[in-house]
Amino acid sequence: QVQLVESGGGLVQAGGSLRLSCAASGRTFSNNAMGWFRQAPGKEREFVAVISRSNRSTYYADSVKGRFTISRDNAKNTVYLQMNSLKPEDTAVYYCAASSRGSAIYISEIQYDYWGQGTQVTVSS
């Protein structure tokens, strides 16, 4: 079992930055690929970014590529999402997720076993 707790959300103006954190407890953090997803009002949850358990591979949704950076600190059992040049369309609840499937990177929700409760990010225009 893995417990995930996100933090760092808030209200920011367009063009600003936020850094989300996701602290993990339970099973060995380094065995899991870690992903970020988001859900805007009235929309389905969508993939944002993923980092492999080895920390060697990352992958981003086209909508955030070049603006967001995912990273992890296995010593602190924490994954981060640095969000720069934020846009109003980035407004959503952001979820951290863990996948114990293996060494690859995963972009589908069904490939993730554990989820956090979410943190709200609101970008004003």
QUINORCOR-V278299 format. One record per run of one state. SS is the DSSP state (H for helix, E for strand, - for the rest). FROM is the first residue (numbers start at 1). TO is the last residue. Records with the same first field share a line. If there is no record, write none. Layout:
BEGIN
SS = FROM-TO ; FROM-TO
END
This chain:
BEGIN
- = 1-1 ; 8-9 ; 14-17 ; 27-28 ; 32-32 ; 40-45 ; 52-57 ; 61-67 ; 74-77 ; 84-87 ; 91-91 ; 100-108 ; 112-113 ; 116-118 ; 125-125
E = 2-7 ; 10-13 ; 18-26 ; 33-39 ; 46-51 ; 58-60 ; 68-73 ; 78-83 ; 92-99 ; 114-115 ; 119-124
H = 29-31 ; 88-90 ; 109-111
END
